[in-house]
């Protein structure tokens, strides 16, 4: 008797109808194809899944990797916090003030569309090849996604909510913190999702360009010294961090905002 037939019918249906099985199949196909193509056509130093798995325990327990991870994640958290603080403030101002929206929207959209690689030479020129350049790049990468989503959220607050607040003699600050921001929370969470990924990319790209300590430099150094398996460990960590942040935000949305996307089920 097979393992699948030994499971209850309800559990079998969840496995085959849910997202787990397609994800496992896709992972097997991608990793198997990667392994086969590298073994067949690529030089020995090119990264492949089996070699990455072999060096993974040694790399993640080593001091250089741990120090680089701590530096990059701390810098990303600092830059993201600043981007959220100023981005939400500016976005809400644009969303609730027509004058501010007309004055700033063109500039915000223009900066948001600007490639990050174009900004890096200016950041290194203004702040030097230091952590300040990385911090400025992180803020620049993340803040515009926050501003745009915060502005859309503040603009989409139903007028009935605001009118009810004013009828109870709520001042500007009470309207802001008790009506506008809570009603804008889905947009703010969407901005946080985008900003988190862009902040992490900004940190790594800045470390590539300025060659300062961090995961970006760890990847760059190991790639240039033909230790591509070690470099891919850091790449996998960055991908896992991004997926983990997205899953955490999704869980928080379902847990604390049950009224938002009520029909959305956890996968």
C-alpha contacts under 8 A as a table, 3 or more apart, distances in Angstrom:
res1	aa1	res2	aa2	distance
1	X	5	X	6.61
1	X	6	X	6.91
2	X	5	X	5.36
2	X	6	X	6.39
3	X	6	X	5.15
3	X	7	X	6.73
4	X	7	X	5.52
4	X	12	X	6.75
5	X	8	X	7.66
7	X	11	X	6.41
7	X	12	X	6.17
8	X	11	X	5.35
8	X	12	X	6.21
9	X	12	X	5.06
9	X	13	X	6.18
10	X	13	X	5.19
10	X	14	X	6.35
11	X	14	X	5.10
11	X	15	X	6.30
12	X	15	X	5.16
12	X	16	X	6.23
13	X	16	X	5.30
13	X	17	X	5.62
13	X	18	X	7.79
14	X	17	X	5.28
14	X	18	X	5.31
15	X	18	X	5.43
15	X	19	X	7.73
15	X	20	X	6.51
15	X	21	X	6.36
16	X	19	X	7.96
16	X	20	X	7.78
16	X	21	X	6.06
17	X	21	X	7.93
18	X	21	X	6.89
18	X	267	X	7.58
19	X	22	X	5.74
19	X	23	X	6.32
19	X	267	X	6.54
20	X	23	X	5.28
20	X	24	X	6.24
21	X	24	X	5.11
21	X	25	X	6.16
22	X	25	X	5.09
22	X	26	X	6.05
23	X	26	X	5.11
23	X	27	X	6.09
24	X	27	X	5.06
24	X	28	X	6.19
25	X	28	X	5.19
25	X	29	X	6.22
26	X	29	X	5.16
26	X	30	X	6.06
27	X	30	X	5.23
27	X	31	X	5.95
28	X	31	X	5.37
28	X	32	X	5.72
29	X	32	X	5.18
29	X	33	X	5.96
30	X	33	X	5.25
30	X	34	X	6.08
31	X	34	X	5.03
31	X	35	X	6.07
31	X	49	X	6.55
32	X	35	X	5.17
32	X	36	X	6.09
33	X	36	X	5.15
33	X	37	X	6.00
34	X	37	X	5.38
34	X	38	X	6.15
34	X	48	X	6.69
34	X	49	X	7.37
35	X	38	X	5.41
35	X	39	X	6.16
35	X	48	X	5.45
35	X	49	X	6.09
35	X	50	X	7.36
36	X	39	X	5.24
36	X	40	X	6.05
37	X	40	X	5.12
37	X	41	X	5.88
37	X	42	X	7.23
38	X	41	X	5.49
38	X	42	X	4.73
38	X	43	X	7.45
38	X	46	X	7.05
38	X	47	X	7.74
38	X	48	X	6.50
39	X	42	X	6.23
39	X	43	X	7.89
39	X	44	X	7.75
42	X	46	X	6.43
43	X	46	X	5.80
45	X	226	X	6.08
45	X	227	X	6.90
45	X	228	X	6.64
45	X	229	X	7.95
46	X	226	X	7.84
46	X	228	X	6.07
46	X	229	X	7.39
47	X	51	X	6.76
47	X	52	X	6.74
47	X	228	X	5.21
47	X	229	X	4.72
47	X	232	X	7.21
48	X	51	X	5.53
48	X	52	X	6.14
48	X	229	X	7.03
49	X	52	X	5.05
49	X	53	X	6.14
50	X	53	X	5.20
50	X	54	X	6.28
51	X	54	X	4.91
51	X	55	X	6.39
51	X	229	X	6.33
52	X	55	X	5.41
52	X	56	X	5.88
52	X	229	X	4.89
52	X	230	X	6.88
52	X	232	X	6.98
52	X	233	X	6.70
53	X	56	X	5.13
53	X	57	X	7.79
54	X	57	X	7.26
55	X	58	X	5.47
55	X	59	X	6.10
55	X	229	X	7.05
55	X	230	X	6.66
56	X	59	X	5.27
56	X	60	X	6.15
56	X	230	X	7.38
56	X	233	X	6.32
57	X	60	X	5.55
57	X	61	X	6.24
58	X	61	X	5.45
58	X	62	X	6.24
59	X	62	X	5.23
59	X	65	X	6.44
59	X	230	X	6.56
59	X	233	X	7.38
60	X	65	X	6.10
60	X	66	X	6.70
60	X	233	X	7.87
61	X	65	X	7.47
61	X	66	X	7.10
62	X	65	X	5.67
62	X	66	X	6.38
63	X	66	X	5.15
63	X	67	X	5.95
64	X	67	X	5.26
64	X	68	X	6.06
64	X	218	X	7.98
65	X	68	X	5.13
65	X	69	X	6.05
65	X	215	X	7.47
65	X	218	X	7.28
65	X	234	X	7.87
66	X	69	X	5.12
66	X	70	X	6.18
67	X	70	X	5.20
67	X	71	X	6.20
67	X	214	X	7.49
68	X	71	X	5.19
68	X	72	X	6.20
68	X	213	X	6.24
68	X	214	X	4.05
68	X	215	X	4.98
68	X	218	X	6.85
69	X	72	X	5.34
69	X	73	X	6.04
69	X	214	X	6.31
69	X	215	X	5.70
70	X	73	X	5.37
70	X	74	X	5.92
70	X	214	X	7.82
71	X	74	X	5.33
71	X	75	X	6.14
71	X	213	X	7.25
71	X	214	X	5.51
71	X	215	X	7.84
72	X	75	X	5.20
72	X	76	X	6.05
72	X	203	X	6.66
72	X	204	X	7.51
72	X	214	X	5.07
72	X	215	X	6.05
73	X	76	X	4.99
73	X	77	X	6.06
73	X	200	X	7.91
74	X	77	X	5.14
74	X	78	X	6.25
75	X	78	X	5.19
75	X	79	X	6.16
75	X	134	X	7.76
75	X	135	X	6.49
75	X	203	X	7.36
76	X	79	X	5.24
76	X	80	X	5.88
76	X	135	X	7.63
76	X	138	X	6.62
76	X	199	X	6.03
76	X	200	X	5.95
76	X	203	X	6.33
77	X	80	X	5.12
77	X	81	X	6.07
78	X	81	X	5.24
78	X	82	X	6.47
78	X	135	X	7.71
79	X	82	X	5.26
79	X	83	X	6.15
79	X	135	X	5.64
79	X	136	X	7.44
79	X	138	X	5.43
79	X	139	X	5.08
79	X	199	X	7.30
80	X	83	X	4.96
80	X	84	X	6.05
80	X	138	X	6.99
80	X	139	X	6.37
80	X	142	X	6.63
80	X	143	X	7.85
80	X	195	X	7.24
80	X	196	X	6.88
80	X	199	X	6.33
81	X	84	X	5.17
81	X	85	X	6.17
82	X	85	X	5.14
82	X	86	X	6.20
82	X	87	X	8.00
82	X	139	X	6.82
83	X	86	X	5.54
83	X	87	X	5.39
83	X	139	X	5.27
83	X	140	X	7.80
83	X	142	X	6.04
83	X	143	X	4.51
83	X	146	X	7.31
84	X	87	X	5.01
84	X	88	X	5.73
84	X	143	X	6.63
84	X	146	X	6.37
84	X	192	X	7.63
85	X	88	X	5.68
85	X	89	X	6.41
86	X	89	X	5.13
86	X	90	X	6.06
86	X	143	X	7.58
87	X	90	X	5.25
87	X	91	X	5.81
87	X	143	X	5.30
87	X	144	X	6.87
87	X	146	X	5.20
87	X	147	X	4.58
87	X	150	X	7.51
88	X	91	X	5.01
88	X	92	X	5.93
88	X	146	X	6.25
88	X	147	X	5.85
88	X	150	X	5.59
88	X	151	X	7.95
88	X	188	X	7.77
89	X	92	X	5.41
89	X	93	X	6.26
89	X	147	X	7.97
90	X	93	X	5.05
90	X	94	X	6.26
90	X	147	X	6.21
90	X	151	X	7.85
91	X	94	X	5.09
91	X	95	X	6.08
91	X	146	X	7.25
91	X	147	X	4.22
91	X	148	X	6.23
91	X	149	X	7.26
91	X	150	X	4.67
91	X	151	X	4.16
91	X	152	X	7.87
91	X	154	X	7.66
92	X	95	X	4.91
92	X	96	X	6.08
92	X	147	X	7.78
92	X	150	X	5.68
92	X	151	X	5.15
92	X	153	X	7.83
92	X	154	X	5.47
92	X	155	X	7.99
93	X	96	X	5.39
93	X	97	X	5.78
93	X	100	X	6.67
93	X	101	X	7.75
93	X	151	X	7.31
94	X	97	X	5.31
94	X	98	X	6.81
94	X	99	X	7.85
94	X	100	X	5.07
94	X	101	X	4.37
94	X	104	X	7.50
94	X	105	X	7.79
94	X	151	X	5.56
95	X	98	X	7.38
95	X	101	X	6.69
95	X	150	X	7.35
95	X	151	X	4.18
95	X	152	X	6.25
95	X	153	X	7.29
95	X	154	X	4.80
95	X	155	X	4.48
96	X	151	X	7.77
96	X	154	X	6.21
96	X	155	X	6.10
97	X	100	X	5.34
97	X	101	X	6.21
98	X	101	X	5.03
98	X	102	X	6.15
99	X	102	X	5.27
99	X	103	X	6.17
100	X	103	X	5.09
100	X	104	X	5.97
100	X	105	X	7.99
101	X	104	X	5.39
101	X	105	X	5.38
102	X	105	X	5.89
102	X	106	X	7.65
103	X	106	X	7.38
104	X	107	X	5.38
104	X	108	X	6.08
105	X	108	X	5.15
105	X	109	X	6.10
106	X	109	X	5.33
106	X	110	X	6.10
107	X	110	X	5.03
107	X	111	X	6.14
108	X	111	X	5.29
108	X	112	X	6.01
108	X	144	X	6.51
108	X	147	X	7.91
108	X	148	X	7.76
109	X	112	X	5.02
109	X	113	X	6.24
109	X	144	X	7.87
110	X	113	X	5.30
110	X	114	X	6.39
111	X	114	X	5.06
111	X	144	X	7.44
112	X	144	X	5.54
112	X	145	X	7.26
114	X	118	X	7.40
115	X	118	X	5.61
115	X	119	X	7.18
116	X	119	X	5.31
116	X	120	X	6.61
116	X	137	X	7.89
116	X	141	X	6.86
116	X	202	X	7.44
117	X	120	X	5.38
117	X	121	X	7.71
117	X	205	X	7.91
118	X	121	X	6.68
118	X	122	X	7.80
119	X	122	X	5.41
119	X	123	X	6.28
119	X	137	X	7.69
120	X	123	X	4.98
120	X	124	X	6.15
120	X	133	X	7.94
120	X	137	X	6.94
120	X	206	X	6.83
120	X	209	X	7.43
121	X	124	X	5.22
121	X	125	X	6.08
122	X	125	X	4.96
122	X	126	X	6.07
123	X	126	X	5.18
123	X	127	X	5.81
123	X	128	X	7.33
123	X	133	X	5.25
123	X	136	X	6.90
123	X	137	X	6.92
124	X	127	X	5.27
124	X	128	X	4.55
124	X	129	X	5.46
124	X	130	X	7.73
124	X	133	X	5.51
124	X	210	X	7.15
125	X	128	X	5.45
125	X	129	X	7.95
126	X	133	X	7.70
127	X	130	X	6.82
127	X	132	X	5.82
127	X	133	X	5.16
128	X	132	X	7.55
128	X	133	X	6.44
129	X	132	X	7.95
129	X	133	X	6.52
129	X	210	X	5.18
129	X	211	X	7.59
129	X	212	X	7.14
130	X	133	X	5.69
130	X	134	X	7.09
130	X	210	X	7.25
130	X	212	X	6.59
131	X	134	X	5.03
131	X	135	X	6.14
131	X	212	X	7.14
132	X	135	X	4.96
132	X	136	X	6.12
133	X	136	X	5.17
133	X	137	X	6.14
133	X	206	X	7.29
134	X	137	X	5.05
134	X	138	X	6.16
134	X	202	X	7.46
134	X	203	X	5.77
134	X	206	X	5.23
134	X	207	X	6.88
135	X	138	X	5.17
135	X	139	X	6.32
135	X	203	X	7.43
136	X	139	X	5.19
136	X	140	X	6.09
137	X	140	X	5.04
137	X	141	X	5.98
137	X	202	X	5.72
137	X	203	X	6.90
137	X	206	X	6.73
138	X	141	X	5.11
138	X	142	X	6.19
138	X	198	X	7.63
138	X	199	X	4.82
138	X	200	X	7.28
138	X	201	X	7.95
138	X	202	X	4.88
138	X	203	X	5.62
139	X	142	X	5.32
139	X	143	X	5.70
139	X	199	X	6.99
140	X	143	X	5.74
140	X	144	X	7.25
141	X	144	X	7.15
141	X	195	X	7.41
141	X	198	X	5.58
141	X	199	X	5.67
141	X	202	X	5.83
142	X	145	X	5.94
142	X	146	X	6.81
142	X	194	X	7.57
142	X	195	X	4.37
142	X	196	X	6.98
142	X	198	X	5.50
142	X	199	X	5.16
143	X	146	X	5.19
143	X	147	X	6.20
143	X	195	X	6.87
144	X	147	X	4.93
144	X	148	X	6.09
145	X	148	X	5.36
145	X	149	X	6.23
145	X	191	X	5.52
145	X	192	X	7.92
145	X	194	X	6.37
145	X	195	X	5.87
146	X	149	X	5.37
146	X	150	X	5.89
146	X	188	X	6.95
146	X	191	X	4.62
146	X	192	X	6.50
146	X	194	X	7.86
146	X	195	X	6.46
147	X	150	X	5.17
147	X	151	X	5.99
147	X	191	X	7.82
148	X	151	X	5.22
148	X	152	X	6.28
148	X	191	X	7.69
149	X	152	X	5.09
149	X	153	X	6.07
149	X	187	X	5.36
149	X	188	X	6.06
149	X	190	X	6.99
149	X	191	X	5.28
150	X	153	X	5.02
150	X	154	X	6.08
150	X	184	X	7.03
150	X	187	X	6.15
150	X	188	X	5.54
150	X	191	X	7.18
151	X	154	X	5.21
151	X	155	X	6.01
152	X	155	X	5.07
152	X	156	X	6.09
152	X	187	X	7.10
153	X	156	X	5.19
153	X	157	X	6.61
153	X	183	X	7.45
153	X	184	X	4.37
153	X	185	X	7.38
153	X	186	X	7.60
153	X	187	X	5.14
153	X	188	X	7.08
154	X	157	X	5.62
154	X	180	X	6.05
154	X	181	X	7.22
154	X	183	X	7.78
154	X	184	X	5.69
156	X	184	X	7.60
157	X	161	X	7.27
157	X	162	X	7.87
157	X	180	X	6.38
157	X	183	X	6.09
157	X	184	X	6.79
158	X	161	X	5.60
158	X	162	X	7.08
159	X	162	X	5.20
159	X	163	X	6.09
160	X	163	X	5.05
160	X	164	X	6.08
161	X	164	X	5.28
161	X	165	X	6.34
161	X	179	X	6.90
162	X	165	X	5.08
162	X	166	X	6.20
162	X	175	X	6.95
162	X	179	X	7.02
162	X	180	X	7.89
163	X	166	X	5.06
163	X	167	X	6.09
164	X	167	X	5.05
164	X	168	X	6.54
165	X	168	X	5.27
165	X	169	X	6.61
165	X	170	X	5.44
165	X	175	X	6.47
165	X	179	X	7.65
166	X	169	X	4.85
166	X	170	X	5.17
166	X	171	X	7.37
166	X	175	X	7.83
167	X	170	X	7.44
170	X	173	X	7.97
170	X	174	X	5.69
170	X	175	X	6.09
171	X	174	X	5.33
171	X	175	X	6.13
172	X	175	X	5.13
172	X	176	X	6.10
173	X	176	X	4.95
173	X	177	X	6.11
174	X	177	X	5.30
174	X	178	X	5.48
174	X	179	X	7.44
175	X	178	X	5.46
175	X	179	X	5.15
175	X	180	X	6.22
176	X	179	X	5.78
176	X	180	X	4.83
176	X	181	X	5.99
177	X	180	X	6.32
177	X	181	X	5.52
177	X	182	X	7.17
178	X	181	X	6.68
178	X	182	X	6.40
179	X	182	X	5.62
179	X	183	X	5.99
180	X	183	X	5.31
180	X	184	X	6.04
181	X	184	X	4.96
181	X	185	X	6.09
182	X	185	X	5.17
183	X	186	X	7.58
184	X	187	X	5.50
184	X	188	X	6.25
185	X	188	X	4.87
185	X	189	X	6.08
186	X	189	X	5.17
186	X	190	X	6.29
186	X	253	X	7.86
186	X	260	X	7.27
187	X	190	X	5.02
187	X	191	X	6.21
188	X	191	X	4.98
188	X	192	X	6.12
189	X	192	X	4.86
189	X	193	X	6.20
189	X	249	X	7.17
189	X	253	X	7.91
190	X	193	X	5.13
190	X	194	X	6.46
191	X	194	X	5.22
191	X	195	X	5.91
192	X	195	X	4.97
192	X	196	X	5.91
193	X	196	X	5.44
193	X	197	X	6.77
193	X	245	X	7.70
193	X	246	X	6.22
193	X	249	X	7.28
194	X	197	X	5.60
194	X	198	X	6.28
195	X	198	X	5.05
195	X	199	X	5.80
196	X	199	X	5.17
196	X	200	X	6.31
196	X	242	X	7.46
196	X	245	X	7.62
197	X	200	X	5.27
197	X	201	X	6.26
197	X	242	X	6.10
198	X	201	X	5.02
198	X	202	X	6.00
199	X	202	X	4.99
199	X	203	X	6.22
200	X	203	X	5.16
200	X	204	X	6.36
200	X	238	X	7.92
201	X	204	X	5.27
201	X	205	X	6.03
202	X	205	X	5.23
202	X	206	X	5.97
203	X	206	X	5.21
203	X	207	X	6.26
203	X	216	X	7.55
204	X	207	X	5.08
204	X	208	X	6.24
204	X	214	X	7.56
204	X	215	X	6.51
204	X	216	X	4.38
204	X	217	X	7.77
205	X	208	X	4.95
205	X	209	X	6.24
205	X	216	X	6.58
206	X	209	X	5.11
206	X	210	X	5.91
206	X	211	X	7.85
206	X	216	X	7.64
207	X	210	X	5.28
207	X	211	X	5.16
207	X	212	X	5.34
207	X	213	X	6.88
207	X	214	X	6.43
207	X	215	X	7.50
207	X	216	X	4.88
207	X	217	X	5.49
208	X	211	X	5.46
208	X	212	X	7.75
208	X	216	X	5.28
208	X	217	X	5.58
208	X	220	X	6.50
211	X	216	X	7.98
211	X	217	X	5.64
212	X	217	X	6.39
213	X	216	X	7.67
213	X	217	X	5.80
213	X	218	X	7.43
214	X	217	X	5.44
214	X	218	X	6.20
215	X	218	X	4.77
215	X	219	X	6.09
215	X	234	X	6.57
216	X	219	X	5.24
216	X	220	X	6.17
217	X	220	X	4.87
217	X	221	X	5.87
218	X	221	X	5.32
218	X	222	X	6.20
218	X	231	X	6.93
218	X	234	X	7.65
219	X	222	X	5.38
219	X	223	X	6.00
219	X	230	X	7.82
219	X	231	X	4.56
219	X	232	X	7.41
219	X	234	X	6.55
219	X	235	X	7.52
220	X	223	X	5.22
220	X	224	X	6.19
220	X	231	X	7.52
221	X	224	X	5.31
221	X	225	X	6.24
222	X	225	X	5.11
222	X	226	X	6.18
222	X	227	X	4.79
222	X	228	X	6.09
222	X	230	X	6.55
222	X	231	X	5.44
223	X	226	X	5.18
223	X	227	X	5.55
223	X	228	X	5.04
223	X	231	X	6.07
224	X	227	X	7.48
227	X	230	X	5.57
227	X	231	X	6.48
228	X	231	X	4.88
228	X	232	X	6.12
229	X	232	X	5.16
229	X	233	X	6.59
230	X	233	X	5.27
230	X	234	X	7.13
231	X	234	X	5.49
231	X	235	X	6.57
232	X	235	X	4.72
232	X	236	X	6.04
233	X	236	X	5.16
233	X	237	X	6.27
234	X	237	X	4.97
234	X	238	X	6.26
235	X	238	X	5.17
235	X	239	X	6.29
236	X	239	X	5.06
236	X	240	X	6.04
237	X	240	X	4.99
237	X	241	X	6.04
238	X	241	X	5.06
238	X	242	X	6.28
239	X	242	X	5.19
239	X	243	X	6.24
240	X	243	X	5.09
240	X	244	X	5.91
241	X	244	X	5.03
241	X	245	X	6.16
242	X	245	X	5.25
242	X	246	X	6.31
243	X	246	X	5.14
243	X	247	X	6.14
244	X	247	X	5.05
244	X	248	X	6.06
245	X	248	X	5.02
245	X	249	X	6.20
246	X	249	X	5.20
246	X	250	X	6.17
247	X	250	X	5.02
247	X	251	X	6.09
248	X	251	X	5.09
248	X	252	X	6.15
249	X	252	X	5.03
249	X	253	X	6.09
250	X	253	X	5.05
250	X	254	X	6.30
251	X	254	X	5.22
251	X	255	X	5.97
252	X	255	X	5.00
252	X	256	X	5.67
252	X	257	X	7.42
253	X	256	X	5.55
253	X	257	X	5.02
253	X	258	X	7.04
253	X	260	X	7.46
254	X	257	X	5.52
254	X	258	X	5.19
254	X	260	X	7.54
255	X	258	X	6.07
257	X	260	X	5.57
258	X	261	X	7.43
258	X	262	X	6.08
259	X	262	X	5.44
261	X	264	X	5.36
